[in-house]
Amino acid sequence: MIEFGTGGWRAVIGDVFTRANIERVAAAVARRMKREGVAQEGFCIGYDRRFLSRESAIWFSQVMAAEGVKLYFVNLAAPTPQIMFTVKNMGLPYGAAVTASHNPAIYNGIKLFIRGGRDATEDVTRAVGEEANALTDAEIRRMPFDEALRGGQVTFIDPRDKYLDSIMEKIDMEAIRARRPRIVLDPMYGVSLTGLMTILLTARCDVDVINDRHDAFFGGHLPAPNPDTLRDLQGSVADHHADIGIATDGDADRLGIIDEQGRYVSANDVLVLLYYYLLKYKGWKGPAVRNIATTHRLDRVAQAFGETCYEVPVGFKYISAAMEEHDALIGGESSGGLTVRGHISGKDGLYAASLLVEMVSVTRKPLSALLREINDAFGAMYMAEYDWALTPQSRQSIHDRVMVQKSLPDFGVHVQKVSYLDGCKVYFDEGFIITRFSGTEPRVRIFAEMPTREQARDLVRRMAEFTSLPFED
């Protein structure tokens, strides 16, 4: 079955991610567009460097062309945020990127976008998934790709320059040129290199690069920027005496950061750093939006500047919607995705990276010093993050106990309240713990944030033992 999760439809290649299912999704989207009378307004499709991504984009396009939808085909592997920008910039009703983002190399998938370049809302993806699953192969029409190109139903486009120009217009390029920071880039074998190199070299940065070749297996590692996958980047930052190390995930909508001392800066800290920088150093105004698994230090920063921080379920579509509703300045999540008002509504690793380079250039302070400044002002908080692979039986057992029976362990600290908005989140006087199932993989994740690492890990240990999950600190 085709199932859309928090980040689109993702599945194992050759298992559920097959040509037949890709064609069903394309037909469902095309028929939706025809019912809405927007088929000739156009649809933008792009793809990343994963195995079968370009081929999948072609299969998708052949079906949509046969259904009479006008296709704009980005003919080079491109970052997902570039596709979202193109949907917004061209005023298109829909678009898609063939990518499984940060998932393992055996996965691929499709992210759907709606007008304005936003992640498709749950009602859209649910309807598309249901219609796709109901279609039979006999109902699928296909137009050969070359025929669609010759007939003008498919048009090749290269929107990269407009996308990069839109970022550079928002960044203080002169401040970066004056500072000339040294940077190490790690695109993690993904699609960010050309874009980030263009921005940074235009700003006269000194740039070194690792892990830049095309490798559909991502060097044998998960293409997600986290402490375990960025050890090469840590070493390169130290070797080159760099001011900052920047990594992006497989489709470049998330980023990971290494500071000038070679230490990993968590995604939560990156989000807090940028919000603090925009408020204090740039003098911008506006609330913040975070999902339920993201640091509460964002709330403290917002409160100190007379702003509000809004909490939403996991899934960037909820962050985008809340940002629009509240005219928020920044929105982000603990997995490394964020966006800033005035850009696209979805997460963008290239724009976030550019803002961070601007931040160290404008403040002329290293990342470690800025983090100390924030900790001194708002107090340090530590996040413990663990996840486990699940069988259908173990998933059901945890779901029944925690979500249905609403049973919880003794956490040893005062409980303020419990929320089941998305998973199970327990709020304490000085932190929280959340247990939720992944929307993209068969896994369960437990996050806890407290004033000390020991307190956060103890909360995770108690919840893991309560749900019969093995815990090794």
RAVENHU-V497739 format. One record per run of one state. SS is the DSSP state (a for helix, b for strand, c for the rest). FROM is the first residue (numbers start at 1). TO is the last residue. Records with the same first field share a line. If there is no record, write none. Layout:
SS->FROM-TO, FROM-TO
//
This chain:
c->1-3, 6-7, 14-16, 18-18, 37-42, 48-52, 67-70, 75-79, 90-93, 99-106, 115-117, 120-121, 135-136, 140-144, 151-153, 158-159, 171-172, 180-181, 187-192, 203-205, 211-217, 221-230, 241-243, 249-254, 259-263, 266-266, 282-287, 292-296, 305-308, 313-315, 327-329, 333-337, 341-348, 364-366, 379-381, 390-391, 405-414, 420-423, 429-430, 438-442, 451-452, 467-473
b->4-5, 8-13, 17-17, 43-47, 71-74, 94-98, 107-114, 118-119, 154-157, 182-186, 206-210, 244-248, 255-258, 264-265, 288-291, 309-312, 330-332, 338-340, 382-389, 415-419, 424-428, 431-437, 443-450
a->19-36, 53-66, 80-89, 122-134, 137-139, 145-150, 160-170, 173-179, 193-202, 218-220, 231-240, 267-281, 297-304, 316-326, 349-363, 367-378, 392-404, 453-466
//
